[in-house]
Amino acid sequence: MAKKSVDKKEEMQRVCEQMGVNKLYYNTKGEYFTEPGYAYASEAGDKKKVGVYIATADKEEVKEPEGGTDE
């Protein structure tokens, strides 16, 4: 069975709403975290591989990791 293609911003917005948070940290593996320490640890401390997604009622903002993604 084929996977549905989901926009990353839509997915992160849904996770934010579900978890009741305004900020998510994500890594190059596609994992989401609410605590930055866990996101950095998942990338062996490489902060360049961790991105931040900020969602509010008024705007959405995505800060891409400096190192890019492995996709």
Stockholm file with secondary structure:
# STOCKHOLM 1.0

chainA/1-71         MAKKSVDKKEEMQRVCEQMGVNKLYYNTKGEYFTEPGYAYASEAGDKKKVGVYIATADKEEVKEPEGGTDE
#=GR chainA/1-71 SS CCCCCCCHHHHHHHHHHHHTCSEEEECTTSCEESSHHHHHHHTTTCGGGCEEEEECSSCEEEECCTTCCCC
#=GC SS_cons        CCCCCCCHHHHHHHHHHHHTCSEEEECTTSCEESSHHHHHHHTTTCGGGCEEEEECSSCEEEECCTTCCCC
//
